[in-house]
Amino acid sequence: MNVPLSAVSVRRLAAVSLAGLVGLGLLSGCGGSDSKSDKPEVKTSTTGTPGAASTTGAPAAGSAAKLGSPVEVTVGSTKLKVTVSDVKPENPATEEPFKTRGKKYATAKVEIEHVGGPALEVEANTLFRLVTKDARQFKADLLGGLAFAGALEDGTLEPGKKLAGLLVFGAEPAQVTGARLQILDKENAVGTWAV
């Protein structure tokens, strides 16, 4: 007998499956990495200062918005208003089995509003990253996202609509202090918030 599963049931089933694989050591490398190849690529501009990062629509090089400040960005050909707030270096998980194991993750609240252009496919792990003071990068963590009831869910953001939820990162608490949270268009940062 086939019984349709709700989205919550599918998330929980995926969480239990992934947690089991991680526990067995079969799944490694989820979340961030601190290998040298993951350091941000610095691009040089032929018309600007050598070594300056090329980021379309972002604040001037080296600057970042304050947490809670909405930033207008363009991802692909879609215009968005994005607000990042409430960064917690150690947020306790709310979903099982992560909750019983006492798992804590770095999290940030995010709200994404579609303000122009075509619908956008939102995938947290390709749209957001945390960059530490020593240039280590942590993409939003898929496995960690299953640990929170309010995690940002992947989906289609239609014109005039909003998506909101928690971004989850596999960074250590000390790595969050002084970091920058970025929204990406492919691998280019188009918006940055100081943590």
Residue pairs with C-beta under 8 A, 6 or more apart in sequence:
5 13
7 153
11 95
11 146
12 95
12 96
14 146
15 95
15 96
15 97
15 98
15 143
15 146
15 147
16 96
16 97
18 27
18 30
18 142
18 143
18 146
19 97
19 98
19 143
19 146
21 27
22 28
22 30
22 143
27 143
30 141
30 142
30 143
30 144
30 170
31 138
31 139
31 141
31 142
31 143
31 144
31 169
31 170
32 38
32 130
32 136
32 137
32 138
32 139
32 141
32 169
32 170
32 171
33 136
33 137
33 138
34 136
38 136
38 137
39 135
39 136
39 137
40 53
40 131
40 135
40 137
41 187
42 51
42 53
43 53
43 54
44 50
44 51
44 52
44 54
45 52
45 54
48 54
49 61
52 61
53 61
53 189
54 188
55 61
55 188
55 189
55 190
55 192
56 74
56 185
56 188
56 190
57 72
57 73
57 74
57 185
57 190
57 191
58 73
58 189
58 190
58 191
58 192
59 65
59 71
59 191
59 192
63 192
64 180
64 192
64 193
64 194
65 71
65 84
65 191
65 192
65 193
65 194
66 193
66 194
67 84
67 85
67 86
67 87
67 193
67 194
67 195
68 83
68 84
68 85
69 83
69 193
70 81
70 82
70 83
71 81
71 82
71 83
71 183
71 191
71 193
72 79
72 80
72 81
72 82
72 115
73 79
73 80
73 82
73 183
73 185
73 190
73 191
74 80
74 117
74 185
74 190
75 120
75 127
75 183
75 184
75 185
75 190
76 117
76 118
76 120
76 185
77 117
77 118
78 114
78 116
78 117
78 118
78 119
78 120
78 157
79 114
79 115
79 116
79 117
80 112
80 113
80 114
80 115
80 120
80 157
80 183
81 112
81 113
81 115
82 110
82 111
82 112
82 113
82 183
82 191
83 110
83 111
84 108
84 109
84 110
84 167
84 181
84 193
85 108
85 109
85 110
86 107
86 108
86 109
87 106
87 107
87 108
87 176
87 181
87 195
88 106
88 107
88 108
89 106
89 171
89 173
89 174
89 176
89 177
90 104
90 105
90 106
90 173
91 104
91 105
91 106
91 107
91 148
91 166
92 99
92 102
92 103
92 104
93 99
93 101
93 103
93 104
93 105
93 147
93 148
94 147
94 148
94 149
94 150
95 146
95 147
95 148
95 149
98 146
98 147
99 147
103 147
105 141
105 144
105 147
105 148
105 168
105 169
105 170
106 130
106 138
106 168
106 169
106 170
106 171
106 172
106 173
106 175
106 176
107 148
107 166
107 167
107 168
107 169
108 130
108 166
108 167
108 169
108 181
108 195
109 164
109 165
109 166
109 167
110 128
110 152
110 164
110 165
110 166
110 167
111 162
111 163
111 164
112 122
112 157
112 162
112 163
112 164
113 161
113 162
114 120
114 157
114 158
114 159
114 160
114 161
114 162
116 159
117 159
118 159
119 156
119 157
119 158
119 159
120 156
120 157
121 154
121 155
121 156
121 157
122 152
122 154
122 155
122 156
122 157
122 163
123 154
124 140
124 142
124 145
124 151
124 152
124 154
124 167
125 139
125 140
125 141
125 142
126 139
126 184
127 140
127 183
127 184
128 139
128 140
128 167
128 181
128 182
128 183
128 184
129 137
129 138
129 139
129 140
129 181
129 182
129 184
130 137
130 138
130 169
130 171
130 175
130 176
130 179
130 180
130 181
130 182
130 195
131 137
131 138
131 179
131 180
131 181
131 182
132 138
132 171
132 175
132 176
132 178
132 179
133 175
133 177
133 178
133 179
136 171
136 175
138 169
138 170
138 171
138 175
139 169
140 152
140 167
140 168
140 169
141 168
141 169
141 170
144 168
144 169
144 170
145 151
145 152
145 166
145 167
145 168
147 168
148 166
148 168
150 165
150 166
151 165
151 166
151 167
151 168
152 163
152 164
152 165
152 166
152 167
153 163
153 165
155 163
157 163
167 181
169 176
171 179
176 195
177 195
178 195
179 195
180 192
180 193
180 194
180 195
181 192
181 193
181 195
182 189
182 191
182 192
182 193
183 189
183 190
183 191
183 192
184 190
